[in-house]
């Protein structure tokens, strides 16, 4: 994939990432899943991105209620993530462990 921000952002194996956020306080890849059920194959894209960019935070936001960490990837309910967002704090703060309760 091209590095043009108007196109999809992909890992080296050409897996598409839903959102990549890069700035002075954040470098993260976010996948959004419109399901409460998360399977190992749902994490494939984030694993590939993390392999290419080990300095990035990777997370999957889902429609379930239970937060957890699988293979070093944060799985967080979308609602919890959205409620934790604050304009005066880095985006990664919305994924901190204390928001995973």
NUDRENLO-886154 format. One record per residue (C-alpha): residue number from 1; residue in three letters; y, x negated, z negated. Coordinates in pm, 1 decimal, padded with zeros to 6 digits. Example, Ala and Ser with C-alpha at 12.3 -4.5 7.8 and 13.67 -1.06 7.14 Angstrom:
<lumpas>
   i  aa       yy       xx       zz
   1 ALA -00450.0 -01230.0 -00780.0
   2 SER -00106.0 -01367.0 -00714.0
</lumpas>
This chain:
<lumpas>
   i  aa       yy       xx       zz
   1 UNK  00000.0  00000.0  00000.0
   2 UNK  00358.2 -00101.8  00051.1
   3 UNK  00583.2 -00209.9 -00232.3
   4 UNK  00847.3  00037.2 -00111.4
   5 UNK  00911.3  00276.7 -00401.6
   6 UNK  00915.6  00570.0 -00160.2
   7 UNK  00547.1  00514.1 -00090.1
   8 UNK  00249.8  00530.0 -00323.4
   9 UNK  00199.9  00232.4 -00551.5
  10 UNK -00150.6  00096.6 -00535.6
  11 UNK -00370.5 -00160.9 -00699.5
  12 UNK -00535.1 -00432.6 -00493.0
  13 UNK -00835.7 -00209.3 -00425.8
  14 UNK -00591.3  00046.5 -00274.6
  15 UNK -00629.6  00294.0 -00560.7
  16 UNK -00323.9  00515.5 -00593.3
  17 UNK -00129.4  00524.4 -00921.6
  18 UNK  00064.3  00842.3 -01005.2
  19 UNK  00362.6  00669.7 -01168.7
  20 UNK  00463.5  00308.3 -01218.0
  21 UNK  00761.3  00250.9 -01444.9
  22 UNK  00923.9 -00089.8 -01444.1
  23 UNK  01236.5 -00189.9 -01627.9
  24 UNK  01376.2 -00413.3 -01901.6
  25 UNK  01178.8 -00232.0 -02173.1
  26 UNK  00872.6 -00111.0 -01983.8
  27 UNK  00608.1 -00191.7 -01729.1
  28 UNK  00352.4  00082.6 -01725.7
  29 UNK  00116.5  00275.7 -01504.4
  30 UNK  00067.8  00644.0 -01579.1
  31 UNK -00199.4  00870.0 -01440.4
  32 UNK -00171.2  01245.7 -01492.2
  33 UNK -00488.1  01454.8 -01507.9
  34 UNK -00464.1  01831.8 -01502.9
  35 UNK -00774.7  01867.5 -01714.8
  36 UNK -00878.1  01829.6 -02076.8
  37 UNK -01203.7  01663.3 -01976.6
  38 UNK -01178.0  01290.9 -01904.4
  39 UNK -01467.3  01098.0 -01753.2
  40 UNK -01513.7  00726.0 -01699.5
  41 UNK -01443.9  00758.2 -01326.6
  42 UNK -01098.6  00900.9 -01410.6
  43 UNK -01005.1  00560.0 -01554.3
  44 UNK -01107.2  00358.1 -01246.5
  45 UNK -00757.4  00344.4 -01098.8
  46 UNK -00599.5  00236.5 -01427.5
  47 UNK -00865.6 -00030.8 -01480.6
  48 UNK -00794.6 -00170.6 -01133.4
  49 UNK -00419.0 -00167.7 -01196.7
  50 UNK -00466.4 -00342.7 -01532.0
  51 UNK -00680.8 -00607.9 -01362.4
  52 UNK -00398.0 -00671.3 -01114.3
  53 UNK -00119.1 -00648.6 -01374.1
  54 UNK -00256.3 -00738.8 -01719.0
  55 UNK  00096.3 -00734.2 -01866.1
  56 UNK  00132.4 -00361.3 -01790.1
  57 UNK  00065.9 -00076.3 -02028.8
  58 UNK -00174.1  00174.4 -01875.3
  59 UNK -00224.3  00532.6 -01988.2
  60 UNK -00377.5  00857.8 -01875.4
  61 UNK -00194.6  01175.5 -01973.4
  62 UNK -00413.6  01485.1 -01986.8
  63 UNK -00411.2  01853.4 -02074.5
  64 UNK -00641.9  01816.3 -02375.0
  65 UNK -00548.5  01805.2 -02741.7
  66 UNK -00719.4  01488.1 -02861.4
  67 UNK -00566.8  01143.4 -02815.1
  68 UNK -00791.9  00838.4 -02798.6
  69 UNK -00825.4  00492.0 -02656.3
  70 UNK -01107.9  00411.4 -02413.8
  71 UNK -01161.3  00060.4 -02281.3
  72 UNK -00809.9 -00031.7 -02394.9
  73 UNK -00656.4  00261.1 -02202.6
  74 UNK -00455.5  00516.9 -02395.0
  75 UNK -00561.8  00876.0 -02327.2
  76 UNK -00289.5  01099.2 -02460.4
  77 UNK -00219.7  01469.2 -02431.7
  78 UNK  00068.7  01521.3 -02192.1
  79 UNK  00244.0  01748.9 -02440.0
  80 UNK  00231.9  01482.3 -02713.1
  81 UNK  00373.4  01223.1 -02473.7
  82 UNK  00656.0  01449.9 -02359.6
  83 UNK  00749.7  01545.5 -02716.0
  84 UNK  00762.8  01176.0 -02814.9
  85 UNK  01008.1  01082.8 -02537.6
  86 UNK  01358.3  00995.2 -02652.5
  87 UNK  01643.3  00868.5 -02432.2
  88 UNK  01741.9  00598.4 -02683.7
  89 UNK  01391.7  00446.9 -02708.1
  90 UNK  01168.6  00263.8 -02460.0
  91 UNK  00921.3  00478.6 -02271.4
  92 UNK  00633.2  00282.8 -02423.4
  93 UNK  00731.0  00419.0 -02766.9
  94 UNK  00592.7  00756.2 -02654.2
  95 UNK  00248.8  00588.5 -02636.5
  96 UNK  00261.2  00413.6 -02974.6
  97 UNK -00035.4  00472.0 -03208.2
  98 UNK  00173.8  00677.3 -03452.8
  99 UNK  00233.3  00932.1 -03173.5
 100 UNK -00143.2  00954.5 -03121.1
 101 UNK -00197.3  01170.4 -03428.3
</lumpas>
